[in-house]
């Protein structure tokens, strides 16, 4: 089945952020997310899941194990399982990205 933000299951998270489940299985998850300006998530880690973030538009700021990374549109960053991390949108525009998790990360999140 063809999926997009128009027909995928939608949810809200964080500070007015949106997520759409493009693929939701126990072994693999693909989510498109949107973060408004100044939004960020809390520092956390996943014991089982590794994640790949692909930035569709905007600029993302990541902290991974205390190191700061700036990831621009059409770039990726990998977060291995067990690594403390968060993503933030420090501007100047709305941030849209894909989160690919293997296995799924929902239910496998520990906030620090």
Residue pairs with C-beta under 8 A, 6 or more apart in sequence:
3 22
3 23
4 20
4 22
5 20
5 32
8 20
8 21
8 22
8 32
9 20
9 21
9 24
10 18
10 19
10 20
11 18
11 19
11 20
11 21
12 18
12 19
13 19
13 33
13 41
14 35
14 39
14 40
14 41
15 36
15 38
15 39
15 40
16 36
16 39
17 33
17 34
17 35
17 36
17 39
17 41
18 33
18 34
19 31
19 32
19 33
19 34
20 31
20 32
20 33
21 29
21 30
21 31
22 30
22 31
22 32
22 98
23 29
23 30
24 104
25 104
26 103
26 104
27 102
27 103
27 104
28 100
28 101
28 102
28 103
28 104
29 99
29 100
29 101
29 102
29 103
29 104
29 105
29 106
30 98
30 99
30 100
30 101
31 98
31 99
31 101
32 56
32 96
32 97
32 98
33 96
33 97
33 98
33 99
34 94
34 95
34 96
35 58
35 87
35 88
35 89
35 94
35 95
35 96
35 97
36 89
36 94
36 95
37 89
37 91
37 92
37 93
37 94
38 89
38 90
38 91
39 88
39 89
39 95
40 86
40 87
40 88
40 89
41 86
41 87
41 88
42 86
42 111
42 112
43 63
43 84
43 85
43 86
43 111
43 112
44 84
44 85
44 86
44 109
44 110
44 111
44 112
45 81
45 82
45 83
45 84
45 85
45 109
45 110
45 112
46 79
46 81
46 82
46 101
46 105
46 108
46 109
46 110
47 81
47 82
47 108
47 110
48 81
48 103
48 108
49 81
49 101
49 102
49 103
49 104
49 105
49 108
50 78
50 79
50 80
50 81
50 101
50 102
51 78
51 79
51 99
51 100
51 101
51 102
51 105
52 76
52 77
52 78
52 79
52 99
52 100
53 60
53 62
53 71
53 76
53 77
53 79
53 87
53 97
53 98
53 99
53 100
54 75
54 76
54 97
54 98
54 100
55 71
55 72
55 73
55 74
55 75
55 76
55 95
55 96
55 97
56 73
56 74
56 96
56 97
56 98
57 73
57 93
57 94
57 95
57 96
58 73
58 89
58 93
58 94
58 95
58 96
58 97
59 70
59 71
59 72
59 73
59 89
59 90
59 91
59 92
59 93
59 95
60 70
60 71
60 77
60 87
60 88
60 89
60 95
60 97
61 68
61 69
61 70
61 71
61 87
61 88
61 89
61 90
62 68
62 69
62 70
62 71
62 77
62 79
62 85
62 86
62 87
62 88
63 69
63 84
63 85
63 86
63 88
64 77
64 79
64 83
64 84
64 85
65 83
65 84
65 85
66 84
69 77
71 77
79 85
84 112
87 97
89 95
99 105
